[in-house]
Amino acid sequence: MKHANGHDVIQLFEQFAPKKFAMDGDPVGLQIGRLNGPVKNVLVALDVLEDVVDEAIEKDAQLIIAHHPSVYRPLKNMATDTPQGRLIEKCIRHGIAVYAAHTNLDIAEGGVNDLLAEALGLRDTEVLSPLFEDKLRKLVVFVPVSHEEAVRTALGNAGAGAIGNYSHCSFSARGTGRFLPGEGTNPFLGEAGKLEAADETRVETIYPASIEKQVLASMLEAHPYEEVAYDIYPVVNEGRKFGLGRIGEIEQEMALRDFAEHVKKTLEVPALRVVGNLDEKVKKVAVLGGDGNKYFAEAKKAGADVFVTGDFYYHNAHDALALGLNVVDPGHNVEKVMKKGVAAYMRKACREHQLDVRFIASEVNTDPFQFL
Ligand SMILES: [Zn+2]
């Protein structure tokens, strides 16, 4: 096991929740401190409140990975007699870096919304509000027959040819490749200045554009030619969608009243608000962690019987009633599922990369609301 610094940890984290997923203007990334210091313990938190910083100090954490940015609006000053200034000062004085992953963690596969959908037992989940598509591309490469297997394997291992639950998908056809090696070349087949005809295989496969670099690098490494002939085509097949919220079905339909109880129990909240007919049966569920006010019409359009989200407004509740959409609002704080979820993901990632780092899910309850 190797010692790690903040950069090592964040590099792995950003493979999970890339910054490019964040919505415009969302201040994700390093917010306080520095990443080039050693990191032994990381505290994963929903909010960075003073109690959370105290917990980080107590648990000897050098880094806090938080969902909600601690510096959200531009600071007007750094006076340390304000709550925010005091918090920043405390972090810096104790050498604690704060890194925020907000909408990028909502959107990420396995992020906040997937964790909520999983907790609620949703199946066959899809993205509720797609924001990006990882466009598909086709690669055609001409390989000497002796190396076709090696190139196909390299492509598959790099992630090309993944269709549904199948991997390493490709198609091959034999043919003749012709080339005239020029002066100063060192051809794998034939010799400089002599027209060559070689038995070659045309190997074709598809891949999402986001992994193009690794797909091409693996293909070129397994290919024996000095100059590899290959073509990349855009395709119109739908690529994987990334976005906010998830929609899926619970195993057994149940009355809204029972579903609300299920949400209360699984998301561990003392109380929640319900909009709709408590006796109506629900099966198709849309979920959007945090404030999903902007998305309730989309949930209805996607066929949801009930929409689970936080911070739901009074007037939106009237509109949802008029639309015939049930809403369960367990509060914004249910995003706390990210604490254990991110810690578990990062524990595994660091183990795989032989990094000696501990991840601790914060135990501080940061819900500002109490129910009397
Ligand atoms: Zn939130």
Residues whose N, C-alpha, C, O or C-beta is under 5 A from the ligand:
A	BS01	ZN	G290 E335
